[in-house]
Amino acid sequence: MTLDEMKKWHGEEYPAAVVINGVRVPLSFETPFTRAYYSREPKKEGCEISRFMDGSASITLAELQRGWPIWTEEKRADFCQSCSWLYKQADFPDMLRFIMARGGLPEWSAIAGEVATYLPCEEAYPFLLDPLRTGSVKDCINIVQAIASTKHPEAEETLRKHLRTIWEQPKLWDNDDFLNWEAYAAETCIKHLIELGAPPADFEDQVRKLSEHVCPNNRESCRRFLPKYYPWLPKLEE
């Protein structure tokens, strides 16, 4: 985007500050690939904006290949979380291939959506299977979404198997101060399975149990993701 377009979306003071829900939020910190904006009390607002979005950062495949071996884990994560705005570059698919070959689970999870979107289905799907098989349930939430996005013929059966794995997790029904990630993973996996064409009735018993989860935020997320498919599930109030 041009600077004028960024100002239209984020306020006339961009990049020194942005406006979020009517609140002016000054720049908190800047990394090689990201600008972060976080307000203080009383009303907390925040966002992170890729510097590839406005062109204040740039990179080629050759530069990525040279830099990756000496980058810190933090810089690798910063790049992977910001790189989606490089999608118009001809070498972006090869950047994704490079990271899938040289990265680890945190990097794979961060670019999973881009892998599913910008690589051919028959290439993306096998790429995504390895992290699904080796990562924790929490780490694989983005991977599950990406596998569903590939629309691969084997995606539904793969996610059904993954859901069975989630359902066997010993912490699935534990309370949590914030969110039970195993239960959240089950909710999102069911959503993606239905979007792939699986009958909602196949998961109704599981959804009823998840809708009564001991953790309030899990009950809320269930009502956010699934009422479209289960009329008995109350919608989350706006």
Buried (B, 14 or more C-beta within 10 A) or exposed (E): EEEEEBBEEBBEBBBEBBBBEEEEBEBEEEBEBBBBBBBEEEEEBEEBBBBBBBEBBEBEBEEBEEBBEEBEEEBBBBBBBBBBBBEEBEBBBBBBBBBBEEBEBBBBBBBBBBBBBBBEEEBBBEBBBEBBEEBEBEBBBBBBBBBBBBBBEEBBEBBBEBBEBBEEBEEBBBEBEEBBBBBBBBBBBBBBBBEBEBEBEEBBEBBEBBBEBEBEBBBBBBBEBBBEBBEEBEEEEE
